Amino acid sequence: MRTYVMDPAGSVRIEEFFQRIGKHLPDKRQRASFATYAFGLMGDTERKSVEPIAARVCKQPAECKQMQNRLLDFLGRGRWSDEPVRLEAAQFVVEKLAASQEMVFAWVIDDTGMLKQGKESVGVQRQYTGSAGKITNCQIAVSLSIATRSEQVPIDFELYLPEEWLDDAERRDKARIPAHVTFKTKIDLALDMLDRAHAAGLPGDVVLADCAYGESVDFRLTVRTLGFDFAVGVRGRTSVFLLDSRGRPIGAPLLAQDIGTILGRKQFRKYSWKESTSGRKLSSRFCFRRVKVAADDGSPLPQREQLWLMIEWPTGEPKPTKYFLTTMPRRMAKKQIARIVKERWKTERVYEEMKGELGLDHYEGRSFPGWHHHVSVAICCYAFIAAERVRAFSPSARGKGRADEVGDAA
């Protein structure tokens, strides 16, 4: 595991960051526990749970046990609110990104599985997760991240609670799920986070999501109501009307997957969106067509918004493989649209970093408040590391080396 080493200047910066977070923690004991736990998540222990974190800080068994109890109380029983802590971390990292000329242009919605054993961890059950690519015993967390050209930083998470959990009074009581918490789909949870970020005035222009969210009419309409563009995945069986140059439907609706096949390979152009660490450019072949979605969204067809349907046909594949709908401007360069849509590829890397380096999925407690408190500290840690990374590589810092960087989470 990677160790985050700081020089004296870095120690000052993290102390200032902890002071900002500390404004939202009611007492000195909680602020001390937050710092201990945060340093534990950024430390070199392989397992980022309470016991090894306490053992790293305390050498005597009695002191270690006291520290374990203190951290468990901070996470599972601590009376502090996650929302202001996460918002403070988000505002902090946005400020640092802007200072390094990294402007937030997108919000990214996605979800990840946290593999678990047993049946007691809050929200756990056998369910599909893309993280494992199968149905397995896990928790599912929906995330909202902010994105710049070089960074993607998670600022909020929501735990998906299956109906079986919420309908079981005994399980709810053991996991200390608040009475006001009711069943919400992953789409509902995503929209809740978007609402909060929008209300807080966080920057961003376009919302990105895969087809699990992009297929939802409610999701797309809510994003537009909030004033954002969207660029979302859809399935090949999504039905759309092709439009003529005046925006009028042409003939009967077609499936997105059929449009790509009908157009043929010659209508697809190659666009690159990223250069890998090895110097190889990430690229694929795309075509764009103006469309209106055929599914009824509550408005007459003439009033439905014109969209770009972007179809991807990777080199070597016998047919198109991915489909996207976006409200991004018609005048925007297609290469730019493809690059923005493909920003989502970073999300899996971010999940890997948060799990492998910051123990996002290492929490061993079983309570609803404890899970959220743990995730809040991990969010804060990632925000600080991302801020240090862009500071080290900002235009003013290029060529100065990386001696005082707090780790490289890339």
Buried (B, 14 or more C-beta within 10 A) or exposed (E): EEEBEBEEEBEEBBEEBBEBBBEBBEEEEBBBBBBBBBBBBBBEBEEBBBBBBBBBBBEEEEEBEEBBEBBBBBBBEBEBBBEBBBBBBBBBBBEBBBEBEBEBBBBBBBBBBBBBEEEEBBBBBEBEBBBEEEEBBBBBBBBBBBBBEBBBBBBBBBBBBBEEBBEBEEBBEEBBBEEEEEEBBBBBBBBBBBEBBBEBEBBBBBBBBBBBBBBBEBBBBBBBEBEBBBBBBBBBEBBBBBBEEEEEBEEEBBBBBEBBBEBEEEBBEEBBBBEEEEEEEEBBBBBBBBBBBBEEBEEEEEEBEEBBBBBBBEEEEEEBBBBBBBBBEEEEEBBEBBBBBBBBEBBEEBBBBBBBBBBBBBBBBBBBBBBBBBBBBBBBBBBBBBBBBBBBBBEEBEEEEEEBBBBBBE
